Amino acid sequence: MEYVYAALLLEEAGKKIDEKAIIDVVKAAGITPDEAQAKALVASLKDVNIKDVIKNAQTMQAAPVAAAAAPAAKEEKKAAENKEDQAKREEEAAGGLANLFGG
């Protein structure tokens, strides 16, 4: 992940994103760089416009947050129903025990 952060920093600074620059940023952060990871990242970013990717990611972020809220509400409702069911079963069981002892 630190290599991606390095690329983002270089992009923000308007610097060229190449292996040497990535390695220099990672070293500056106090991390021992892995040249293979730096090389792989640079290759994967070859034809990528980072600013466009960030812009699109920010607009896409709102939809999953709203979608994630719905299942959470459904789970809360299920939990409440389960508690009600359990309370009802306990009540019925207690009533059954009382009947055993003539109560």
C-alpha positions as CSV (number, residue, x, y, z in Angstrom):
1,M,0.0,0.0,0.0
2,E,2.9,2.3,0.7
3,Y,3.8,2.2,-3.0
4,V,0.4,3.4,-4.0
5,Y,0.7,6.2,-1.4
6,A,4.0,7.1,-2.9
7,A,2.5,7.3,-6.4
8,L,-0.3,9.5,-5.0
9,L,2.2,11.9,-3.4
10,L,4.2,12.1,-6.6
11,E,1.1,12.8,-8.6
12,E,0.0,15.5,-6.2
13,A,3.5,17.1,-6.3
14,G,3.4,17.0,-10.1
15,K,6.4,14.7,-10.3
16,K,7.0,11.9,-12.7
17,I,6.0,8.5,-11.4
18,D,8.8,6.2,-12.1
19,E,10.6,3.4,-10.2
20,K,13.3,5.6,-8.8
21,A,10.8,8.2,-7.5
22,I,8.6,5.6,-5.9
23,I,11.6,4.0,-4.2
24,D,12.9,7.4,-3.0
25,V,9.5,8.2,-1.4
26,V,9.3,4.8,0.3
27,K,12.8,5.2,1.6
28,A,12.0,8.7,2.9
29,A,9.1,7.2,4.8
30,G,11.6,4.9,6.6
31,I,10.5,1.7,4.8
32,T,12.9,-0.7,3.0
33,P,11.8,-0.5,-0.6
34,D,11.1,-3.5,-2.7
35,E,12.2,-2.8,-6.3
36,A,9.9,-5.4,-7.8
37,Q,6.8,-3.8,-6.2
38,A,7.9,-0.4,-7.3
39,K,8.4,-1.7,-10.9
40,A,5.0,-3.5,-10.8
41,L,3.2,-0.4,-9.6
42,V,4.8,1.8,-12.3
43,A,3.8,-0.7,-15.0
44,S,0.2,-0.9,-13.7
45,L,-0.1,2.9,-13.7
46,K,1.4,3.3,-17.2
47,D,-1.8,4.5,-19.0
48,V,-3.7,5.6,-15.9
49,N,-4.8,9.1,-15.2
50,I,-4.6,9.2,-11.4
51,K,-6.6,12.4,-11.1
52,D,-9.5,10.9,-13.1
53,V,-9.4,7.7,-11.1
54,I,-9.6,9.7,-7.8
55,K,-12.4,11.9,-9.2
56,N,-14.5,8.9,-10.2
57,A,-13.8,7.0,-7.0
58,Q,-15.1,10.0,-5.0
59,T,-18.4,10.1,-6.9
60,M,-18.8,6.3,-6.7
61,Q,-18.2,6.3,-2.9
62,A,-21.6,7.7,-1.9
63,A,-23.7,4.8,-3.5
64,P,-22.1,1.9,-1.5
65,V,-22.5,3.8,1.7
66,A,-26.2,4.1,1.2
67,A,-26.5,0.5,0.1
68,A,-24.6,-0.7,3.1
69,A,-27.1,1.1,5.5
70,A,-30.1,-1.0,4.3
71,P,-28.7,-4.4,5.2
72,A,-27.6,-3.0,8.6
73,A,-31.2,-1.9,9.3
74,K,-32.5,-5.3,8.2
75,E,-30.1,-7.0,10.6
76,E,-31.3,-4.8,13.5
77,K,-34.9,-5.7,12.7
78,K,-34.0,-9.4,12.6
79,A,-32.2,-9.1,15.9
80,A,-35.2,-7.4,17.5
81,E,-37.6,-10.1,16.1
82,N,-35.2,-12.8,17.4
83,K,-35.3,-11.3,20.9
84,E,-39.1,-11.2,20.8
85,D,-39.3,-14.8,19.6
86,Q,-36.8,-15.9,22.3
87,A,-38.8,-14.0,25.0
88,K,-42.0,-15.6,23.8
89,R,-40.4,-19.1,23.9
90,E,-39.1,-18.5,27.4
91,E,-42.5,-17.4,28.5
92,E,-44.2,-20.4,27.0
93,A,-41.5,-22.7,28.6
94,A,-42.1,-21.1,32.0
95,G,-45.8,-21.6,31.6
96,G,-45.3,-25.2,30.7
97,L,-43.2,-25.7,33.8
98,A,-45.8,-24.1,36.0
99,N,-48.4,-26.5,34.6
100,L,-46.2,-29.4,35.5
101,F,-46.2,-28.4,39.1
102,G,-49.9,-27.5,39.2
103,G,-49.4,-23.8,38.8
